[in-house]
Amino acid sequence: MASMIYYNVDGGFLEAIARGFRSGILTAADYANLQQCDTVDDMKLQLQGTDYGNFLQSEPSPISTNTIAMKCTEKLVEEFNHMKVQAVEPLATFMEYVTYGYMIDNLMLIITGALHDRDTNELMAKCHPLGLFDGLSAASIPNTAKDLYEMVLVETPIGPYFVNVLNLWRSPQVGERQPGVEDLDELNIEIIRNSLYKAYLQDFYQFCMSECGDETAEIMGGILSLEADRRAINITINAFDTELSRDDKVKLYPTIGHLHPEGTARLALATDLDGVRAALDPYADYRNVLAEQGLGEEKSVENAFYELEVALNKDAFEQQFHFGLFWAYVKLREQEIRNIVWIAECIQQDQRHQIAQYINIF
C-alpha cells in the first residue's frame, strides 16, 4: 500500500506519458484500412492519419518493407528514450533491464555474422538501437568465449551474465564429458545465447520481486515467467538432432516460470514434438501451442507465444502504480511493427490471401 501512495511522486508523470503513447497503438480499424492498400506507398498515406504521422515523408518511392520497419523502430526508440532519460530509481534501473535483452540479441548477431564472414558494418546496421553499447562492433574479432569477455564484455551491463556462462560451461577437465563453449562455433553460440538469456531473465525477475514493489512484482512475474517458458520450449525443440544431452538442456532452462521445475523436467526428457506436447499438456495456457493445425491454419510456436504475450501486455495497462507497463508498451509496439511489416510484405509480394494473419492488439 505504501508503494501505491508514493508511486506518483516519481512515477506518475512517466506512467501518464506511457499511457498516452499506448493510446496511439493501431486499432483493428487501422489495420483494416492498411489491408485495403494497393501498394506499400499507399500504406504511407494511411499511416499519416495515425500517431506515426509523416514519419516516411522524406523516404523516396518505392518504399521498401525494411525502410518501414526501420522508421517504425526509430519512433519506438525515440519514445522509449524520452521516458528513460526522465526516470529515477528504481524505474531507471528497470528501464535499463528492458534494454539488456536487445544487447544480447545484438551481440549474438555480430558473433554469428562474423562466423559466416559477413561485413561488420552491414551487421551493425541490423542491430536493434536499444541494444547498442560501446565496443559492440569489436565482438566480431575474438575467436574464443574468454577473449570475447575480456576484449568486449567485461565493462558492459551483460558482462556479469557472461561470467555465469563461462562458469556454467567451463572447459571439461580430463575424464569429464561436460562440453565447454570456448570455440565460437554455431552450437556454442546458441548455448551462449540461451545461457545469457537465462541469467538475464533470472536477474531481472529477482530485481522486480525485491526492488520494485508488489504491483510490479505481480505484473512482471507473469510476463517474465511467460518469456522463460517460451525459451524452455524453444530450447527443447531446437535441441532435437543435436549433441545436447538431457543434462545440457536442464542447464539452459531458466529456473523461473510456470514450467519450472516439473514442466522443464518433462521437457528435458522429450525427444520429439509428441514428447513436448505431452510435457505441456498439464498447462492450459500452453496446451495448444503445439496443437495439430488443419490445412490453412498453420501457426508457429512463435506466433502462439506472441498472442499470449500480447494478452499479458494488454492486461498490464489495466492496473496502475507499477513499472510493468513500460515493458508492455515496448513489446506491444514491437508487435505492431511486426504487423505493419507483415501487411506490407503481403502487399508487395501479392500474397493477399495471407494478409490477415497478423496479431490484432486493440
C-alpha positions as CSV (number, residue, x, y, z in Angstrom):
1,M,0.0,0.0,0.0
2,A,2.8,2.4,0.8
3,S,4.4,2.0,-2.6
4,M,1.0,2.9,-4.2
5,I,0.7,6.0,-2.0
6,Y,4.1,7.3,-3.0
7,Y,4.3,5.9,-6.6
8,N,3.0,9.1,-8.3
9,V,5.8,11.2,-6.7
10,D,8.4,9.8,-9.1
11,G,6.5,7.5,-11.5
12,G,3.1,9.1,-12.1
13,F,4.2,11.5,-14.8
14,L,6.1,8.9,-16.8
15,E,3.2,6.4,-16.4
16,A,0.9,9.1,-17.9
17,I,3.3,9.5,-20.9
18,A,3.4,5.7,-21.4
19,R,-0.4,5.5,-21.4
20,G,-0.5,8.4,-23.9
21,F,1.9,6.5,-26.2
22,R,-0.2,3.4,-25.7
23,S,-3.3,5.2,-26.9
24,G,-1.6,5.7,-30.3
25,I,-1.2,2.0,-31.0
26,L,-3.0,0.9,-34.1
27,T,-6.5,-0.4,-33.8
28,A,-8.4,-3.1,-35.7
29,A,-9.9,-0.3,-37.9
30,D,-6.4,1.0,-38.8
31,Y,-5.3,-2.5,-39.8
32,A,-8.5,-2.9,-41.9
33,N,-7.6,0.4,-43.8
34,L,-4.0,-0.8,-44.3
35,Q,-5.2,-4.1,-45.8
36,Q,-7.1,-2.1,-48.5
37,C,-4.0,-0.5,-49.8
38,D,-2.9,-1.5,-53.3
39,T,0.8,-0.6,-52.8
40,V,3.3,-0.1,-50.0
41,D,3.3,3.6,-50.9
42,D,-0.4,3.7,-50.2
43,M,0.3,2.4,-46.7
44,K,2.4,5.5,-46.2
45,L,-0.7,7.7,-46.8
46,Q,-2.8,5.6,-44.4
47,L,-0.3,5.7,-41.6
48,Q,-0.2,9.5,-41.9
49,G,-3.6,9.5,-40.2
50,T,-2.3,7.6,-37.2
51,D,0.3,8.5,-34.5
52,Y,3.0,7.7,-37.0
53,G,2.2,10.9,-38.9
54,N,4.7,11.9,-41.6
55,F,7.5,9.6,-40.4
56,L,8.0,8.3,-44.0
57,Q,7.7,11.8,-45.7
58,S,11.4,12.0,-46.6
59,E,11.7,8.5,-47.9
60,P,11.7,8.1,-51.8
61,S,9.3,5.9,-53.6
62,P,9.0,2.9,-53.9
63,I,9.3,2.4,-50.1
64,S,10.7,-1.0,-49.0
65,T,9.4,-3.0,-46.1
66,N,12.9,-2.7,-44.5
67,T,12.6,1.0,-44.5
68,I,9.1,0.9,-42.9
69,A,10.5,-1.5,-40.2
70,M,13.5,0.8,-39.6
71,K,11.4,4.0,-39.3
72,C,8.8,2.4,-37.1
73,T,11.6,1.2,-34.8
74,E,13.2,4.6,-34.7
75,K,9.9,6.0,-33.4
76,L,9.7,3.4,-30.7
77,V,13.3,4.0,-29.6
78,E,12.7,7.8,-29.5
79,E,9.6,7.4,-27.3
80,F,11.3,4.9,-25.0
81,N,14.4,7.1,-24.6
82,H,12.1,10.1,-24.0
83,M,10.8,8.3,-20.9
84,K,14.1,6.6,-19.9
85,V,16.1,9.9,-19.5
86,Q,13.5,11.2,-17.1
87,A,13.2,8.1,-14.9
88,V,14.6,8.0,-11.4
89,E,15.4,4.9,-9.3
90,P,14.2,2.2,-9.2
91,L,12.4,2.9,-12.5
92,A,15.7,4.0,-14.2
93,T,17.3,0.6,-13.5
94,F,14.1,-1.2,-14.6
95,M,14.3,0.5,-17.9
96,E,17.9,-0.4,-18.3
97,Y,17.0,-4.0,-17.7
98,V,14.5,-3.7,-20.6
99,T,17.4,-3.0,-22.9
100,Y,19.6,-5.9,-21.8
101,G,17.7,-8.4,-24.0
102,Y,18.4,-6.3,-27.1
103,M,22.1,-6.2,-26.1
104,I,22.2,-10.0,-26.0
105,D,20.5,-10.2,-29.4
106,N,22.9,-7.7,-31.0
107,L,25.9,-9.5,-29.5
108,M,24.8,-12.8,-30.9
109,L,24.0,-11.2,-34.3
110,I,27.6,-9.8,-34.6
111,I,29.2,-13.1,-33.5
112,T,27.1,-15.2,-35.8
113,G,27.7,-12.9,-38.7
114,A,31.4,-12.9,-38.1
115,L,31.3,-16.7,-38.1
116,H,29.9,-16.6,-41.6
117,D,32.3,-13.8,-42.8
118,R,29.6,-11.1,-43.0
119,D,30.7,-7.4,-43.1
120,T,30.7,-5.9,-39.7
121,N,29.2,-2.6,-40.9
122,E,26.3,-4.5,-42.5
123,L,25.7,-6.4,-39.3
124,M,25.8,-3.2,-37.1
125,A,23.1,-1.7,-39.4
126,K,20.8,-4.6,-38.5
127,C,21.4,-4.3,-34.7
128,H,18.4,-3.0,-32.6
129,P,19.1,0.6,-31.5
130,L,18.0,-0.2,-27.9
131,G,20.8,-2.8,-27.6
132,L,23.8,-0.8,-28.8
133,F,26.8,-0.5,-26.5
134,D,30.4,0.6,-26.7
135,G,32.6,-2.0,-28.3
136,L,29.8,-4.0,-29.9
137,S,31.4,-3.9,-33.3
138,A,34.6,-5.4,-31.9
139,A,32.6,-8.6,-31.0
140,S,33.4,-9.9,-34.4
141,I,37.2,-10.1,-33.6
142,P,37.6,-12.7,-30.8
143,N,37.7,-16.4,-31.6
144,T,37.1,-17.8,-28.1
145,A,34.5,-17.0,-25.5
146,K,37.1,-16.0,-22.9
147,D,38.6,-13.4,-25.4
148,L,35.1,-12.2,-26.2
149,Y,34.5,-11.4,-22.5
150,E,37.9,-9.8,-21.9
151,M,38.0,-7.7,-25.1
152,V,34.4,-6.6,-25.4
153,L,32.0,-7.5,-22.5
154,V,34.0,-7.0,-19.3
155,E,32.6,-3.5,-18.7
156,T,29.2,-3.9,-20.2
157,P,25.9,-4.5,-18.4
158,I,25.7,-8.0,-19.7
159,G,29.3,-8.8,-18.7
160,P,28.3,-10.4,-15.3
161,Y,25.9,-12.7,-17.2
162,F,28.7,-13.8,-19.5
163,V,30.8,-14.7,-16.4
164,N,28.0,-17.0,-15.4
165,V,28.1,-18.6,-18.8
166,L,31.8,-19.2,-18.6
167,N,31.5,-20.8,-15.2
168,L,28.5,-22.9,-16.2
169,W,30.1,-24.2,-19.4
170,R,33.7,-24.3,-18.3
171,S,36.1,-26.4,-20.4
172,P,35.9,-30.1,-19.4
173,Q,38.7,-31.5,-17.3
174,V,40.4,-34.8,-18.1
175,G,37.9,-37.6,-17.8
176,E,34.8,-35.3,-17.9
177,R,32.2,-35.3,-20.6
178,Q,30.9,-31.8,-19.9
179,P,31.0,-29.7,-23.0
180,G,32.7,-26.3,-23.0
181,V,31.9,-23.2,-25.1
182,E,35.5,-21.9,-25.7
183,D,35.2,-22.2,-29.5
184,L,32.7,-19.9,-31.1
185,D,31.0,-22.3,-33.4
186,E,27.3,-22.4,-34.3
187,L,26.3,-24.8,-31.5
188,N,28.3,-23.0,-28.8
189,I,26.9,-19.6,-30.0
190,E,23.4,-20.9,-29.4
191,I,24.4,-22.3,-26.0
192,I,25.9,-18.9,-25.1
193,R,22.7,-17.1,-26.3
194,N,20.4,-19.2,-24.2
195,S,22.7,-19.2,-21.2
196,L,22.9,-15.4,-21.3
197,Y,19.1,-15.1,-21.6
198,K,18.7,-17.5,-18.6
199,A,21.0,-15.3,-16.4
200,Y,19.3,-12.1,-17.6
201,L,15.7,-13.3,-17.1
202,Q,16.5,-14.6,-13.6
203,D,18.3,-11.4,-12.6
204,F,15.5,-9.2,-14.0
205,Y,12.9,-11.4,-12.2
206,Q,14.8,-11.1,-8.9
207,F,15.0,-7.3,-9.3
208,C,11.3,-7.0,-10.0
209,M,10.4,-9.2,-7.0
210,S,12.6,-7.4,-4.5
211,E,13.1,-3.8,-5.6
212,C,10.0,-2.6,-7.5
213,G,7.0,-3.1,-5.2
214,D,4.2,-5.7,-5.0
215,E,2.3,-4.4,-8.0
216,T,5.3,-4.5,-10.4
217,A,6.2,-8.0,-9.0
218,E,2.8,-9.3,-9.8
219,I,2.7,-8.0,-13.3
220,M,6.3,-8.6,-14.3
221,G,6.3,-12.0,-12.6
222,G,3.7,-13.2,-15.1
223,I,5.4,-11.6,-18.1
224,L,8.9,-12.9,-17.3
225,S,7.5,-16.3,-16.5
226,L,6.0,-16.5,-20.0
227,E,9.3,-15.4,-21.5
228,A,11.1,-18.1,-19.5
229,D,8.6,-20.8,-20.6
230,R,8.9,-19.7,-24.2
231,R,12.7,-20.1,-24.1
232,A,12.4,-23.5,-22.4
233,I,10.1,-24.8,-25.1
234,N,12.2,-23.4,-27.9
235,I,15.4,-24.8,-26.4
236,T,13.8,-28.3,-26.3
237,I,12.6,-28.2,-29.9
238,N,15.8,-26.8,-31.2
239,A,17.8,-29.4,-29.4
240,F,16.4,-32.2,-31.4
241,D,19.1,-33.9,-33.6
242,T,21.9,-32.0,-31.8
243,E,24.6,-33.2,-29.4
244,L,22.9,-31.6,-26.4
245,S,22.1,-34.2,-23.7
246,R,19.3,-34.1,-21.2
247,D,21.6,-32.5,-18.6
248,D,22.8,-29.9,-21.1
249,K,19.2,-28.8,-21.7
250,V,18.5,-28.6,-18.0
251,K,21.4,-26.2,-17.7
252,L,19.9,-24.0,-20.3
253,Y,16.3,-23.9,-18.8
254,P,15.6,-20.8,-16.7
255,T,14.8,-21.6,-13.1
256,I,11.7,-19.3,-13.2
257,G,8.4,-19.6,-15.0
258,H,5.3,-21.7,-14.8
259,L,7.0,-24.8,-16.2
260,H,9.8,-24.9,-13.6
261,P,10.5,-27.4,-12.2
262,E,8.1,-30.1,-13.1
263,G,7.4,-29.0,-16.7
264,T,11.0,-28.4,-17.5
265,A,11.9,-31.8,-16.1
266,R,9.4,-33.4,-18.6
267,L,10.7,-31.2,-21.4
268,A,14.2,-32.4,-20.8
269,L,13.1,-36.0,-21.5
270,A,11.3,-35.1,-24.7
271,T,12.9,-36.4,-27.9
272,D,10.3,-35.4,-30.4
273,L,7.3,-33.0,-30.8
274,D,4.9,-35.6,-29.3
275,G,7.0,-35.6,-26.2
276,V,6.9,-31.8,-26.0
277,R,3.1,-31.9,-26.4
278,A,2.8,-34.5,-23.6
279,A,5.0,-32.4,-21.3
280,L,2.9,-29.3,-22.0
281,D,-0.5,-31.0,-21.7
282,P,-1.0,-30.2,-17.9
283,Y,-0.6,-26.5,-18.6
284,A,-3.7,-25.0,-20.0
285,D,-2.1,-21.9,-21.5
286,Y,0.5,-23.9,-23.4
287,R,-1.6,-27.0,-24.3
288,N,-2.4,-25.7,-27.8
289,V,0.9,-24.1,-28.6
290,L,2.0,-27.3,-30.5
291,A,-1.5,-28.4,-31.3
292,E,-2.0,-30.1,-34.7
293,Q,-3.3,-27.5,-37.2
294,G,-5.6,-28.1,-40.0
295,L,-5.0,-27.2,-43.6
296,G,-4.6,-23.4,-44.0
297,E,-4.4,-22.9,-40.2
298,E,-0.7,-23.2,-39.7
299,K,0.5,-21.3,-36.7
300,S,4.1,-21.4,-35.5
301,V,5.1,-21.8,-31.9
302,E,6.5,-18.2,-32.1
303,N,3.1,-16.7,-33.1
304,A,1.3,-18.7,-30.5
305,F,3.5,-17.2,-27.8
306,Y,3.2,-13.7,-29.4
307,E,-0.6,-14.0,-28.8
308,L,-0.1,-14.9,-25.2
309,E,2.4,-12.1,-24.8
310,V,0.1,-9.5,-26.3
311,A,-2.7,-10.6,-23.9
312,L,-0.4,-10.2,-20.9
313,N,0.9,-6.8,-22.0
314,K,-2.6,-5.5,-22.7
315,D,-3.6,-6.6,-19.2
316,A,-0.6,-4.6,-17.8
317,F,-2.4,-1.4,-18.8
318,E,-5.5,-2.4,-16.8
319,Q,-3.6,-1.8,-13.5
320,Q,-1.8,1.2,-12.1
321,F,1.2,2.0,-9.9
322,H,3.6,-0.4,-11.5
323,F,6.6,-0.4,-13.9
324,G,5.3,-3.3,-16.0
325,L,3.5,-1.0,-18.4
326,F,6.8,0.4,-19.7
327,W,7.9,-3.2,-20.7
328,A,4.4,-3.8,-22.0
329,Y,4.4,-0.7,-24.1
330,V,7.7,-1.6,-25.8
331,K,6.5,-5.1,-26.6
332,L,3.1,-4.0,-27.9
333,R,4.8,-1.5,-30.2
334,E,7.1,-4.3,-31.4
335,Q,4.2,-6.5,-32.2
336,E,2.6,-3.5,-34.1
337,I,5.7,-3.1,-36.2
338,R,5.6,-6.9,-37.0
339,N,2.0,-6.5,-38.1
340,I,2.7,-3.5,-40.3
341,V,5.7,-5.2,-41.9
342,W,3.6,-8.4,-42.5
343,I,0.9,-6.5,-44.2
344,A,3.5,-4.6,-46.3
345,E,5.2,-7.8,-47.3
346,C,1.9,-9.4,-48.3
347,I,1.0,-6.4,-50.5
348,Q,4.5,-6.2,-52.0
349,Q,4.5,-10.0,-52.8
350,D,0.9,-10.1,-53.9
351,Q,0.0,-12.7,-51.2
352,R,-3.3,-11.1,-50.1
353,H,-4.8,-14.4,-49.0
354,Q,-2.3,-14.3,-46.1
355,I,-2.6,-10.6,-45.3
356,A,-4.9,-11.1,-42.3
357,Q,-2.5,-13.4,-40.5
358,Y,-1.3,-10.8,-38.0
359,I,-2.0,-10.5,-34.3
360,N,-4.5,-7.8,-33.6
361,I,-3.7,-5.8,-30.4
362,F,-6.6,-3.4,-29.7
